[in-house]
C-alpha cells in the first residue's frame, strides 16, 4: 500500500515525497474535501543513448576513414609494446 501524505506534509517535504514515489512507485496525497491524488514516477521511454545529433561538415566517408586509421594505429601500438 502506498504511503499517504496530507497536502501540507507533501508541500513541506516535497523532496522526501518524491524520493518515496521513486522508491515505492507512487505516493498518495490527500487534500481538502477528501480528494486523493496519486503521485507516480513517470518512466522514460527513451534510451539513454538517444542523444541529439551534432552538425558537422565531415562526411560519412571521412569519419569511417578516421576510425579505420585510429584502429590500425592502435594495432601497431600494441604490436610495438610487446
Secondary structure, DSSP 8 states (H G I E B T S, - for coil): ---EEEHHHHHHTHHHHHHHHHHHSEEEEEEGGGEEEEEE-----S-TT-------S--HHHHHHHHHHHHHHHHHHHHHT-
